[in-house]
Amino acid sequence: MMKTPICDFVRQYQEQGVLRLHMPGHKGKSHLGPESWDITEIAGADELYHPTGIIRESEENAARLFGAGRTVYSTEGSSLCIRAMVYLALLNAKAQNRKPLILAGRNAHKTFLSACAMLDADVEWLYPEAENSLISCAIDENTLEKTLSNMPEKPAAVYLTTPDYLGNLVDIAALSVVCHRHGVPLLVDNAHGAYLKFLPRDIHPLTLGADLCCDSAHKTLPVLTGGAYLHIGKNAPSLFAENADRAMALFASTSPSYLILQSLDVCNAYLDSGYRERLTALAEKLNELKEQIKKHGYSIAGNELLKLTIAPKPFGYTGDGLHGFLRAQNMECEFSDLDFLTMMFTPDTEESEIERLKEALLNIPRKPGIPAPPPALPHPERVLSIREAMLSLSEEIPVAEAEGKVFADAHVGCPPCIPIIAAGERVDRAAVRCFQYYGIQSCRVIL
């Protein structure tokens, strides 16, 4: 059994009955329940972004499990890791006298845009050859090769999001070959895919060639909300590992949650004790579920094993409408909009619960299909940099009045947290149609 040094330290501290003359203010007394386990960076507890003791040992355990050259914990989700990845990419670019330009898939999370604003990074967007939804961006190696070959100067990094919110995976193995042939690091937002390492065929981005990768442990592993990993590839530029702690500390709170750290720590032991077998068994059950509901007439989107994404319009429902049926039976899904309904599973999802979902879906009556595809995605003109736009004075106006104005924000609802257009781009007719289609009534534009 893999050791859990952070948990062991806190347990011993709790059992000693120490008079807590330090933060937090609850002093270990129970108001909610976990307070006695909630400590701060006292003597022996190590320091999250300068670890030399129990945190370092735990992070090294995680690095071995994931095959990383270095793994750094985050108690502030993948959002913190994304900011650190952008910073490291720009630092590496500076060392090579490259411009602070990142080539990014268009379905990037809004945190990526805010990181670029803070760090004054320019972004050139990658669009797929075929039209995709707002949430998906199916970049292939031919598109990436063509784009990199035609760029007058190589970017600081290529930044991709996979799996996306709908459960689509891009071919990281092929894309990493293209990146490295051009001497460009590959950064992957793998927030939804921490478990990919432990499938019968390991398809984690690190294994497939990513240089930097963030995993939201809390999304697919038994970790408290906020627990995440920044992974650095074994063959990544040495600058990444050397500056990883500094990169995280630059954006992180100085009061990390030790409850989340313990959750990450104990997850190592969980992953090291039969998790692969439990994951394989779950994937088989979910494949059976998908086949059964396809036979019933549902259309399935995405190819990620632990997500079930239904495209229900051919069955006669919107995603929101189908979600309403399941809510009425006390089931809450991860995400829905007009076109999709997404559900997430882990080995902690019981077989009886999967059967309950299957029964509910198979008992929903089919109706005439809804012939209403989403509008084409905008490819708007860039007027200002993301930083210039976000730091400009702005106002919120109705979407119907926004055409021709310059977008000022990266704000968008979560999920899916993917902006329709980026700050600094001009709102065009296609953007207005998308805003209205996705129910967005107002937006911020530059004064």
LUMRO-21887 format. One record per residue: residue in one letter; y, z, x of N, C-alpha, C in turn. Coordinates in steps of 0.001 Angstrom, whole numbers, padded with zeros to 6 digits, always signed. Each point is the difference from the previous one (the first is absolute). Layout:
<recs>
AYZXYZXYZX ...
</recs>
This chain:
<recs>
M-001198+000000+000853+001198+000000-000853+001240+000000+000883 M+000925-000917-000282+001243-000076+000760+000834+001266-000219 K+000640+000481+001053+000796+001226-000086+001282-000225-000802 T+000522+001089-000555+001254-000031-000770+000945+001051+000583 P+000625-000298+001143+000776+001020+000718+001217+000518-000759 I+000678-000849-000760+001174+000464-000742-000428+000965-001097 C-001009-000386-000758-000515+000869-001065-000503+001327+000558 D-000688-000059+001131-000548+001228+000594+001118+000951+000403 F+001070-000543+000597+001123+000844+000414+000639+000677-001207 V+000282-000782-001042+000682+000562-001171-000887+001033-000694 R-001298-000247-000050-000913+000959-000627+000024+001341+000756 Q-000050-000090+001321+000030+001231+000798+001323+000738-000186 Y+001091-000744-000035+001308+000616-000191+000082+000681-001362 Q-000510-000674-001001+000010+000559-001350-000813+001298-000063 E-001139+000017+000669-000900+001160-000072+000524+001197+000784 Q+000915-000224+000949+000512+001101+000823+001007+000876-000729 G+000531-000468-001132+000973+000785-000744+001291+000221+000746 V+000443-000996+000762+001220+000103+000804+001221+000179-000922 L+000925+000860+000411+001284+000111-000696+000801-001262+000315 R+000247-000805-000991+000601-001324+000213+001525+000099-000001 L+000548+000154+001201+001451+000072+000171+000534-001368+000418 H-000532-001026-000657+000371-001381+000299-000007-000780-001310 M+000460-001239+000054-000102-000884-001171-001483-000286-000282 P-000346-000446-001193+000778-000227-001222+000372+001298-000723 G+000904-000138-000962+000549+001168-000679-000977+000732-000897 H-001110-000616-000367-000962+000693-000871-000795+001067+000744 K+000046-000015+001363-000649+001013+000839-001507+000108-000243 G-000597-001102-000461-001441+000002-000214-000438+000621-001309 K+000969+000451-000815-000327+000602-001300-000181-001099-001043 S-000978+000167-000877-000372-001065-000916+000948-000097-001197 H+000582-001176-000168+000765-000345-001196-000656-001194-000700 L-000461-000947+000814-000684-001175-000511-001496+000057+000298 G-000346+000521+001175-001410+000100+000378-000267-000185+001484 P+000558-001053+000644-000364-000264+001400+000920+000646+001038 E+000895+000896-000430+001038+000485+000924-000553+000677+001253 S-001106+000716-000116-000507+000723+001174-000447-000960+001103 W-000260-001266-000370-000415-001016+000976+001185-000805+000524 D+001174+000277-000512+001188-000805+000294+000823+000702+001067 I-000012-000559+001211+000714+000627+001112+000992-001000+000579 T+000649+000409+001076+000901-000880+000723-000459-000063+001453 E+000816-000597+000872-000429-000208+001384+000170+001280+000827 I-000827+000997-000342+000010+001271+000733-000807-000146+001293 A-000006+001045+000818-000757-000026+001254-001472-000298-000286 G-000523-000981+000693-001407-000370-000162-000238-001091-001017 A+001009-000263-000858-000174-001003-001060+000341-001414+000472 D+000454-000132+001244+000331-001296+000582+001270-000565-000646 E+000416-001162+000466+001211-000654-000514-000351-001441-000312 L+000259-000430-001230-000545-001270-000473+000377-001180+000887 Y+001250-000125+000387+000386-001183+000770+000230+000297+001483 H-000600+001093+000448-000161+000276+001426-001295+000798+000151 P-001123-000567-000427-001236+000789-000104-000707+000150+001348 T-000385+001223+000283-000762+000265+001230-001230+000866-000281 G-000152+000458-001251-001086+000922-000329-000833-000472-001168 I-000006+000791-001082-000920-000263-001105+000321-001307-000734 I+001271-000357-000113+000335-001268-000665-000451-001166+000858 R+000227+000093+001284-000442-001071+000901-001513-000168-000077 E-000725+001109-000012-001461-000071-000087-000439-000668-001301 S+000650+000358-001095-000352-000585-001292+000337-001487-000041 E+001158-000378+000531+000371-001417+000037-000978-000800+000858 E-000473+000587+001071-000987-000686+000840-001318-000181-000741 N-000360+000972-000835-001189-000162-000843+000173-001192-000939 A+001182-000107-000617+000277-001114-000914-000021-001327+000750 A+000581-000022+001209+000018-001234+000791-001412-000477+000305 R-000899+000927+000308-001391-000391+000257-000646-000573-001254 L+000262+000609-001139-000577-000489-001256+000478-001408-000336 F+001278-000278+000255+000581-001286-000388-000018-001026+001129 G-000430+000395+001183-000032-000931+001117+001378-000349+000527 A+000928+000964-000066+001382-000232+000432+000196+000418+001449 G+000970-000635+000658+000400+000475+001316+000741+001318-000113 R+000705+000172-001110+000710+001243-000302+000236+000054-001502 T-000144+001159-000589+000319+000216-001406+000977+001159-000096 V+001055-000184-000782+001017+001032-000216+000032+000312-001484 Y+000009+001284-000333+000040+000418-001402+001417-000092-000569 S+000053-000300-001272+001247+000074-000767-000228+000904-001199 T+000954+000887-000275-000037+000769-001250+001020-000556-000993 E+000525-001183+000316+000995-000655-000850-000432-001415-000368 G-001314-000166-000124-000555-001251-000476+000130-001136+000989 S-000429-001190-000462+000127-001198+000824+001444-000427+000166 S+000885+000482-000865+001417-000355+000137+000534+000387+001370 L-000354+001206+000452+000413+000428+001334-000625-000893+001065 C-001272-000335-000173-000688-000836+000988+000605-001396+000069 I+000404-000553-001139+000618-001327-000019+001291+000015+000798 R+000820+001026-000189+001255+000093+000770-000306+000062+001501 A-001020+000783+000350-000368+000117+001411-000522-001331+000546 M-000762-000738-000797-000528-001287+000455+001133-000981+000278 V+000987-000042-000893+001135-000906+000211+000756+000402+001268 Y+000212+001305+000171+000695+000478+001198-000754-000401+001270 L-001314+000210+000015-000795-000325+001188+000020-001499+000281 A-000060-000808-001055+000047-001449+000188+001325-000425+000622 L+001099+000597-000444+001314-000352+000540+000163+000508+001433 L-000564+001179+000263+000057+000536+001365-000755-000918+000958 N-001156-000464-000426-000800-000907+000822+000714-001331+000186 A+000665-000466-001060+000750-001254+000106+001142+000131+000997 K+000652+001149-000028+001107+000222+000937-000493-000027+001435 A-001175+000570+000231-000575+000006+001347-000309-001422+000474 Q-000182-000924-000962-000320-001387+000339+001192-000936-000201 N+001180+000594-000224+001225-000782-000215-000111-000939-001196 R-000701+000465-001025-000091-000769-001240+000976+000570-001021 K+000376-000827-000948+000891+000441-001064-000744+000914-000979 P+000731+000859-000702-000630+000904-000974-000304-000723-001313 L-000923-000952+000071-000368-000820-001154-001473+000203-000328 I-000294+000297-001265-001382+000189-000435-000352-001067-001023 L-001153-000616+000186-000535-000978-000935-000919+000748-000955 A+000343+000041-001278-000691+000896-000939-000452-000718-001256 G-001170+000378-000492-000454-000461-001299+000956+000473-001081 R+000261-000877-000980+001045+000267-000976-000314+001190-000906 N-001248+000421-000100-000355+001110-000895+000095+001355+000690 A+000915+000138+000941+000155+001262+000730+000535+001101-000915 H-000458+001213+000245+000453+001195-000709+001484+000228+000296 K+000705+000596-000949+001451+000204+000181+000310+000862+001218 T-000938+000847+000432+000238+000816+001200+000211-000874+001223 F-000699-001140+000052+000198-000926+001124+001444-000478+000041 L+000559-000325-001171+001383-000472-000036+000977+001095+000403 S-000231+001224-000479+000911+001085+000373-000103+000301+001490 A-001215-000146+000575-000156+000192+001449+000781-001059+000762 C-000065-001240-000465+000753-001073+000655+001500+000230-000113 A+000435+000573-001126+001419+000316-000152+000411+001082+000994 M-000787+001053+000095+000336+001095+000917+000036-000472+001448 L-000921-000899+000371-000159-000403+001392+000668-001336+000310 D+000649-000581-001007+000707-001273+000151-000922-001107+000495 A-001156-000092-000631-000947-001075+000310+000227-001166-000952 D-000066-001199+000537+000033-001196-000835-001420-000303-000471 V-000100-000622-001163-001309-000345-000552-000018-001468-000375 E-001035-000689+000432-000295-001333-000509-001253+000124-000849 W+000064-000519-001222-001095+000234-000942-001073-001068+000099 L-001243+000463-000094-001168-000872-000090-000371-000166-001475 Y-000052-001247-000446-000445-000288-001358-001349-000723+000066 P-000888+000262-000941-001283-000714-000006+000188-001459-000390 E-000966-000834+000388+000058-001418-000360-000072-000181-001512 A-000895+000762-000653-000129-000064-001450+000796+001138-000627 E+000477-000213-001209+000778+001026-000697-000858+001227-000269 N+000533+001170+000266-000685+001260-000278+000855+000836-000940 S-000540+001144-000395+000780+000923-000810+000999+000740+000885 L+000871+000745-000636+000951+000844+000725-000723+000914+000982 I-001205+000454-000373-000688+001038+000756-000869-000568+001115 S-000424-001237-000130-000931-000588+000965+000692-001043+000866 C-000510-000148+001220+000574-000950+000944-001130-000478+000914 A-000695-001040-000449-001232-000436+000663+000312-000863+001228 I+000458+000622+001053+000290-000704+001246-001313-000326+000711 D-000150-001247+000425-001196-000366+000765+000409-000382+001419 E-001001-000237+000845+000284-000250+001417+000761-001308+000214 N-000204-000993-000861+000722-001264+000160+001497+000182-000266 T+000317+000738-001053+001405+000286-000310+000655+000772+001134 L-000700+001006+000502+000566+000818+001083+000148-000809+001279 E-000999-000796+000322+000062-000831+001199+001177-000963-000061 K+000166-000647-001136+001099-000947-000164+001352+000697+000142 T+000116+001174-000620+001275+000719+000039+000335+000451+001409 L-000959+000617+000683+000259+000478+001358+000277-001156+000960 S-000711-001097-000177+000195-001152+000892+001384-000608-000155 N+000556+000087-001214+001304-000613-000264+001182+000927+000249 M-000276+001252+000339+001103+000926+000251+000572-000230+001399 P+001306-000132+000135+000590-000235+001327-000202+001180+000948 E-000127+001190-000573-000241+001198+000810-001037+000863-000708 K-000938+000535+000753-001077+000773-000611+000550+001302-000584 P-000521+000432-001157+000487+001233-000624-000503+001241+000722 A+000588+001121-000332-000444+001278+000561-001398+000357-000479 A-000338-000427-001224-001304+000311-000570-000208-000835-001248 V-001256-000108-000388-000370-000484-001330-000426+001222-000798 Y+000497+000094-001233-000242+001174-000852-000636-000478-001305 L-001202+000512-000298-000736-000416-001189-000449+001208-000812 T-000167-000207-001297-000459+001043-000909-001361-000399-000555 T-001032+000762+000336-001348-000275-000485-000849+001250+000135 P-000734+000387-001060-000072-000594-001330+001327+000181-000729 D+000273-000917-000946+001189+000181-000812-000345+000832-001232 Y+000986+000207-000854-000188+000893-001139-001060-000495-000979 L-000241-001310+000000-000980-000567-000917-001398-000046+000603 G-000107+000321+001297-001313-000006+000639-000326-001291+000721 N+001010-000775+000370-000221-001215+000782+000064+000318+001489 L-000934-000561+000751-000038+000171+001446+000275-001334+000678 V+000791+000021+001056+000170-001211+000805-000914+000106+001215 D-000189-001122+000687-000952-000080+001116+000672+000486+001288 I-000010+001308+000172+000665+000588+001170-000642-000477+001300 A-001297-000191+000019-000673-000452+001229+000588-001332+000462 A+000130-000956-000909+000549-001309+000361+001485+000087+000322 L+000732+000796-000774+001450+000107+000207+000328+000699+001313 S-000811+000976+000383+000260+000700+001266-000204-000937+001189 V-000954-000915-000103-000213-000981+001067+001246-000868+000174 V+000570-000439-001115+001216-000816+000052+001138+000793+000635 C+000189+001234-000457+001084+000830+000553-000138+000162+001505 H-001178+000349+000446-000189+000302+001416+000056-001268+000852 R-000374-001145-000571+000145-001262+000726+001473-000286+000283 H+000873+000458-000907+001441-000190+000182+000667+001199+000672 G-000783+001002+000388+000566+001164+000672+000815+000888-000903 V-000374+000062-001290+000758+000772-000985-000878+001112-000565 P+000450+001253+000019-000797+001096-000578-000150-000164-001515 L-001126+000449-000515-000268-000030-001437+000059+001413-000556 L+000871+000210-000986+000159+001283-000687-000543-000156-001414 V-000792+000965-000450-000615-000100-001323+000279+001259-000811 D+000556-000215-001189+000106+001060-000996-001338+000023-000736 N-000873+000905+000431-001342+000153-000565-000045+001261-000860 A+001115+000284-000691+000101+001252-000751-001156+000179-000970 H-000480-001099-000592-001058+000093-001000-001398-000157+000593 G-000129-000057+001323-001298-000372+000558-000579+000902+001057 A+000318+001290-000007-000568+000885+001022-001525-000051+000014 Y-000605-000149-001175-001459+000036-000125-000685-001237+000584 L+000757-001073+000282-000606-001252+000444-000801+000170+001294 K+000352+000983+000790-000714+000274+001247-001454+000369-000248 F-000302+000556-001156-001287+000650-000221-000928-000786-000917 L+000375-001240-000310-000873-000873-000771-001150-000492+000882 P-001086-000495-000611-001104-000544+000816+000477-001043+001003 R+000991-000812-000397+000662-000898+000953+001412+000515+000200 D+000271+000525+001179+001289+000611+000326+001087-001077-000007 I+000916+000086-000970+001089-000983-000077+001363+000686+000060 H+000047+001128+000683+001282+000677+000198+000882-000859+000907 P+001319-000071-000250+000875-000840+000823-000080+000273+001492 L-000184+001266+000403-000138+000297+001433-001194-000721+000586 T-001113+000037-000711-001222-000650+000468+000209-001504+000109 L+000816-000546-000891+000199-001451-000065+001136-000494+000878 G+000669+000910+000738+000976-000452+000991+001434+000417-000193 A+000308+000823-001008+001378+000464-000177+000411+000886+001172 D+001269-000067+000380+000520+000838+001082+000507+001336-000527 L+000651-000017-001146+000455+001207-000676-000425-000082-001460 C-000348+001139-000555-000510+000009-001366+000286+001359-000619 C+000464+000003-001252+000140+001269-000706-001000+000053-001144 D-000607+001166-000171-000939+000259-001098+000523+001176-000809 S+000154-000167-001292+000279+001151-000865-001329+000679-000302 A-000318+001033+000759-001267+000696-000216-000113+000495-001437 H+001128+000431-000565-000038+000590-001339-000311-001016-001094 K+000143-001299+000280-000251-000993-001043-001490-000211-000258 T-000812+000009+001049-001422-000326-000187-000955+001032+000585 L+000512+001005+000685-000832+001054+000576+000369+001335-000647 P-000851+001023+000127+000286+001288-000643+001033+000816+000782 V+001231-000479-000018+001099+000606+000759+001162+000247-000963 L+000718+001099+000207+001144+000312-000854+001077-001081+000106 T+000729-000187-001087+001054-001005-000040+000995+000228+001136 G+000258-001081+000749+000885+000076+001166-000740-000127+001311 G-001315+000185-000009-000771-000107+001236-000237-001456+000378 A+000344-000374+001234-000152-001386+000441-000252-000036+001501 Y-000404-001180+000476-000258-000218+001431+000843-001156+000519 L+000536+000158+001194+000485-001125+000782-001058-000252+001074 H-000635-001170-000055-001028-000373+000976+000572-001008+000989 I-000361+000160+001254+000403-000925+001056-001258-000604+000593 G-000055-001334+000052-001178-000690+000498-000245+000251+001478 K-001261-000059+000376-000360+000248+001403+000573-001062+000932 N+000207-001198-000502+000534-001082+000835+001479-000273-000261 A+000656+000887-000727+001419-000179-000310+000848+000243+001252 P+001226-000502+000023+000891+000302+001132+000068+001503+000262 S-000060+000402+001245-000049+001420+000350+001240+000750-000494 L+001103-000711-000141+001239+000615-000485-000208+000654-001368 F-000872-000556-000828-000199+000540-001341-000534+001426+000046 A-001073+000220+000733-000588+001342+000079+000927+000969+000722 E+000679-000491+001032+000879+000861+000791+001182+000516-000810 N+000418-000750-001012+001191+000364-000770-000288+000340-001451 A-001282+000117-000359-000366+000206-001405+000552+001303-000565 D-000159+001092+000735+000496+001287-000500+001519-000023-000167 R+000671-000599+000957+001467-000086-000070+000421-000850-001188 A-000732-001076-000241+000316-000881-001126-000151+000735-001328 M-001063+000780-000131-000211+000749-001236+001058+001090-000156 A+000278+000713+001094+000964+001109-000056+001402-000480-000350 L+000318-001240+000356+001321-000541-000267+000323+000006-001493 F-001029-000204-000840+000209-000116-001442-000572+001163-000804 A-000772+000865+000634-000769+000996-000735+000778+001283-000237 S-000444+000730-001013+000495+001356-000215-000455+000897+001150 T+000823+001004+000331-000400+000984+001011-000812+001135-000625 S-000323-000122-001283-000821+001006-000681-001228-000660-000608 P-000975-000370+000829-001194-000657-000536-000832+000952-000845 S-000682-000556-000991-000855+000803-000874-001330+000290+000671 Y-000275+001289+000236-001291+000362+000583-001123-000095-001026 L+000329+000011-001277-001039-000265-000999-000503-001437+000149 I+000931-000942+000177-000400-001394+000178-000726-000184+001330 L+000469+000664+001055-000686-000099+001293-001432+000515-000089 Q-000199+001102-000707-001365+000507-000172-000851-000986-000788 S+000627-000649-000984-000721-000986-000794-000451-001173+000866 L+000874-000483+000887-000368-001058+000930-001091+000459+000959 D+000111+001233+000438-000957+000565+000947-001404+000093-000612 V-000089+000551-001202-001312+000162-000622-000575-001342-000427 C+000857-001000-000213-000482-001336-000343-000814-000600+001140 N+000334+000346+001252-000805-000491+001121-001456+000414-000148 A-000208+001262-000332-001379+000484-000189-000656-000695-001186 Y+000770-000240-001046-000523-000700-001191-000453-001413+000367 L+000829-000716+000767-000334-001367+000377-001192-000052+000944 D-000207+001079+000736-001068+000055+000999-001329+000492-000590 S-000024+000271-001310-001190+000630-000600-000451-000749-001253 G-000571-001176+000200-000596-000727-001109+000952-000815-000833 Y+001256-000139+000435+000969-000752-000799-000387-001472-000122 R-000486-000598+001093-000357-001417-000047-001040-000271-001080 E-000984+000875-000090-001058-000191-000994+000543+000142-001418 R+000865+000991-000211+000582+000185-001333+000902-001179-000373 L+000710-000514+000985+000888-001135-000234-000805-001253-000352 T-001084-000231+000716-000855-001157-000274-000572+000069-001408 A-000452+001184-000409-000561+000172-001344+001060-000275-001060 L+001240+000471+000235+001077-000238-000956+000317-001488-000091 A+000078-000681+001139+000323-001427-000001-001030-000786-000800 E-001250+000376+000090-001050-000679-000775+000204+000221-001495 K+000328+001229-000391+000243+000290-001422+001199-000788-000523 L+001060-000092+000823+001193-000718-000440-000252-001499-000093 N-000812-000538+000899-000351-001411-000100-000751-000280-001294 E-000894+000914-000367-000727-000137-001264+000967+000046-001183 L+000944+000937+000052+000992+000111-001072+000793-001291-000133 K+000447-000544+001121+000798-001224-000034-000791-001162-000597 E-001266-000119+000376-000826-001075-000543-000185+000154-001503 Q-000188+001223-000450-000226+000234-001431+001240-000315-000828 I+001162+000384+000485+001190-000267-000806+000422-001471+000099 K-000349-000669+001123+000248-001444+000065-000839-000739-001048 K-001250+000434-000165-000865-000612-001021+000568+000207-001394 H+000733+001070-000188+000610+000288-001298+001234-000866-000253 G+000505-000645+001055+001136-000893-000174+001253+000364+000766 Y-000005+001137+000703+001174+000385+000764+000113-000829+001282 S+001230-000263+000423+000258-000652+001279+000345+001067+001036 I-000609-000099+001162+000197+000980+001061+000875-000601+001092 A+000957+000763+000473+000847-000422+001113-000318+000855+001220 G+000274-000549+001179-000172+000774+001229-001437+000052+000464 N-000167+000357+001286-001333+000088+000589-000228+001301+000759 E+000826+000987-000294-000159+001299+000648-001065+000808-000740 L-000889+000648+000750-001173+000616-000619+000323+001206-000869 L+000975+000819+000376+000254+001234-000740+001090-000132-001057 K+000416-001220-000281+000939-000232-001097-000664-000879-001047 L+000338+000260-001240-000323-000913-001093+001322-000459-000595 T+000325-001268+000193+001226-000568-000554-000368-001068-001015 I+000422+000211-001221-000267-000939-001086+001263-000805-000278 A-000161-001318-000139+001067-000884-000465-000299-000288-001472 P+000552+000784-000924-000512+000007-001373+000599-001024-000956 K+000965-000798+000435+000614-000937-000943-001004-000984-000599 P-000970-000546+000777-000999-000872-000631-000840+000723-001056 F-000084+001335+000096-000758+000797-000956+000849+000387-001218 G+001300-000320+000081+000869+000240-001142+000914+001196+000111 Y+000153+000572+001201+000805+001206+000169+000880-000134+001236 T+001100+000712+000001+000736+000214+001246-000649+001164+000745 G+000352+000140+001275-000503+001152+000739+000465+001300-000614 D+001265+000053-000418+000528+001206-000631-000712+000282-001322 G-000295-001061-000747-000698+000192-001270-001402+000545+000185 L-000725-000539+000986-001346+000491+000268+000047+001446+000498 H+001012+000300+000795+000181+001368+000485+000193+000958-001178 G+000729-000462-001008+000216+000833-001180-001295+000362-000701 F-000937-000951-000089-001305+000289-000599-000731+001089+000786 L+000053-000095+001320-000713+000987+000826+000689+001360-000042 R+001329+000006-000039+000713+001275-000123-000388+000713-001288 A-000194-000769-001056-000385+000604-001280-001359+000688+000092 Q-000789-000377+001012-001296+000638+000225+000036+000929+001211 N+001224+000443+000331+000210+001005+001050-000374-000524+001391 M+000356-001246+000266-000204-000598+001320+001332-000523+000501 E+000377+000368+001195+001272-000425+000587-000293-000864+001224 C+000536-001214+000013-000256-000943+001082+001098+000084+001060 E-000237-000631+001128+000946+000036+001107+001245-000822-000288 F-000173-001184-000598+001130-000914-000142-000250-000982-001128 S+001055-000338-000713-000083-001105-000959+001363-000655-000128 D-000026-001291-000291+001200-000727-000386-000423-001032-001034 L+000782-001031-000186-000362-000982-001018-001275-000763+000359 D-000278-000143+001290-001078-000891+000431-001254+000689+000514 F+000114+001254+000415-001136+000639+000660-000156+001457-000417 L-001227+000469+000122-000321+001425-000152-000876+000373+001186 T+000428+000985+000783-000710+000389+001210-000514+001425-000103 M-001283+000172+000352-000646+001314+000037-000559+000239+001394 M+000093+001234+000478-000490+000359+001334-001121+001024-000114 F-000978-000114+000917-001185+000856-000019-000266+000539+001407 T-000677+001124+000070-000488+000548+001266-001385+000587-000248 P-000715+000412+001050-001290+000642-000223+000076+001266-000846 D+001208+000544-000199+000149+001146-000891+000063-000420-001468 T+000036-001311-000272-000119-000482-001373-001472+000054-000387 E-000313+000751-001013-001410+000205-000366-000550-001207-000750 E-001326-000181+000112-000651-001123-000667+000230+000049-001509 S-000001+001200-000579+000240+000128-001443+001401-000459-000366 E+000965+000173+000920+001369-000432-000268+000107-001520+000052 I-000743-000621+000903-000031-001462+000047-000625-000543-001283 E-001053+000646-000467-000638-000425-001251+000957+000157-001182 R+000769+001068+000012+000975+000227-001072+001041-001104-000035 L+000477-000407+001179+000967-001089+000077-000627-001302-000480 K-001224-000277+000461-000671-001238-000395-000143-000077-001522 E-000419+001086-000605-000177+000021-001451+001319-000278-000709 A+001080+000593+000512+001312-000211-000622+000421-001459+000105 L-000168-000609+001181+000410-001386+000192-000836-000962-000840 L-001289+000263-000103-000876-000899-000749+000191+000123-001500 N+000632+001060-000446+000231+000193-001431+001384-000460-000456 I+000787-000524+000920+001303-000542-000382-000202-001420-000513 P+000423-000302-001203-000254-001334-000572+000819-001082+000692 R-000650-001147+000189+000705-001130+000609+000936-000635-001027 K+001156-000477+000470+000971-000665-000848+000357-001349+000621 P+000731-000850-000711+000430-001273+000599+000796+000240+001277 G-000214-000858+000974+000672+000163+001282+001514-000083-000110 I+000667+000598+000981+001469-000002+000048+000427-001015+001054 P+000482-001177-000409+000362-001045+000979+001416+000202+000533 A+000201+001070+000738+001355+000315+000487-000075+000425+001459 P-000051-000965+000932-000058+000356+001423+001318+000605+000459 P-000033+000764+001066+001258+000561+000527+000878-001109+000555 P+001297+000232+000087+000905-001022+000544-000231-000207+001489 A+000411-001159+000466-000089-000289+001438+000845+001001+000780 L-000494+000370+001167+000724+000968+000826+001233-000655+000619 P+001082+000759+000135+001211-000566+000623-000162-000159+001497 H+000680-000964+000580+000131-000150+001452+001502-000005+000286 P+000652+001136-000161+001470+000012-000029+000648-000205+001368 E+001259-000380-000061+000815-000171+001200+000376+001367+000568 R-000120+000137+001329+000455+001232+000639+001463-000143+000384 V+000799+000981-000403+001439-000028+000254+000377+001013+001078 L-000588+001198-000084+000272+001085+000948-001322+000548+000524 S+000066+000737+001097-001194+000701+000464-000331+001125-000986 I-001226+000474+000057-000412+001102-000878+000893+001218+000245 R+000278+000288+001263+000834+001159+000322+001412-000157-000556 E+000611-001173+000232+001368-000219-000501+000059+000180-001510 A-000990-000517-000687+000005+000076-001461-000178+001424-000489 M-000944+000723+000595-000274+001360-000472+001130+000969+000309 L+000795-000313+001026+001105+000879+000363+001329-000457-000598 S-000058-001000-000870+001216-000477-000669+000248+000776-001286 L+001248+000047-000412+000316+000559-001311-000617-000899-001066 S-000546+000634-001039-000723-000773-001005+000219+000603-001381 E-000426-000741-000985+000063+000478-001377-001256-000441-000733 E-000366+000725-001041-001146-000368-000818+000495-000762-001214 I-000572-001176-000200+000417-000849-001120-001236-000504-000734 P+000154-000471-001233-001137-000584-000714-000532-001223+000753 V-001302-000163-000001-000637-001120+000691+000562-001330-000486 A+000289-000103-001276+000503-001261-000567+001332-000418+000612 E+000715+000955+000621+001292-000306+000603-000070-000121+001525 A-001230+000069+000552-000136+000115+001461-000103-001330+000720 E-000255-001089-000705-000208-001275+000677+001214-000367+000855 G-000275-000389+001245+001053-000392+000922+000499+001134+000870 K-000332+001242-000360+000450+001156+000779-001038+000354+001069 V+000426+000811+000959-000871+000363+001126-000660+001340-000289 F-001308+000018+000074-000792+001197-000299+000256+001057+001066 A+000104+001266-000430+000451+001052+000923-001037+001067+000269 D-001188-000080-000584-000900+001149+000047-001437-000460+000165 A-000866+000950+000357-001444-000270+000029-000699+000778-001089 H+000776+000594-000914-000617+000866-000999-000854-000806-000966 V-001174+000514-000261-000895-000571-000998-000975+001087-000393 G-000515-000067-001209-000889+001051-000478-001283+000106+000806 C-000573+001184+000007-001258+000250+000691-001027+000508-001000 P-001160-000631-000115-000385-001257+000655+000682-001199-000632 P+000038-001160+000674-000627-000310+001285+000941+000108+001198 C+001290+000300-000216+000937+000195+001119+000230-001262+000828 I-000088-001155-000629+000210-001266+000703+001246-000668-000579 P+001076-000110+000772+001231-000590-000528-000166-001470-000361 I+000603-000418-001106-000032-001405-000394+000816-000830+000974 I+001171+000489+000381+000744-000606+001099+000461+001121+000917 A+000352-000369+001218+000379+000986+001007+001511+000187+000021 A+000417+001165+000441+001423+000254+000194+000583-001059+000936 G+001179-000511-000374+000653-001026+000802-000256-001404-000498 E-000920-000162-000962-000284-001322-000565+000822-000221-001270 R+000297-001274-000272+000783-000331-001182-000918-000081-001216 V+000409+000660-001067-000774-000019-001235+000125-001385-000633 D-001128-000718-000104+000023-001321-000616-000675+000050-001367 R-000074-001154-000658-000558-000053-001346-001463+000450-000007 A-000758-000391+001030-001407+000397+000065-000131+001516+000116 A+000893+000622+000762-000037+001463+000136+000310+000674-001328 V+000999-000526-000722+000350+000572-001302-001194-000079-000953 R-000676-001161-000013-001170-000143-000866-001074+001022+000357 C-000209+000213+001307-001008+000983+000431+000413+001421-000395 F+001250+000353+000215+000480+001323-000415-000284+000218-001484 Q+000354-000971-000800-000162+000145-001442-001472+000043-000397 Y-000818-000807+000657-001430-000023-000317-000641+001354+000281 Y+000393+000626+001112-000597+001287+000386+000745+001195-000587 G+000883-000258-000958+000629+001088-000745+001118+000710+000725 I+000586-000629+001015+001101+000610+000753+001314-000414-000665 Q+000735+000971-000496+001185-000274-000803+001293-000037+000801 S+000026+000682+001157+001230+000035+000803-000362-000018+001479 C+000975-000337+000819-000226-000037+001457+001321+000273+000706 R-000111+000362+001273+001208+000285+000786+000394-001230+000801 V+001270-000331-000082+000520-001149+000741+001242+000442+000772 I+000319-000766+001030+001137+000344+000847+001312-000278-000716 L+000915+000940+000147+001323-000155-000613+000785-001152+000659 
</recs>
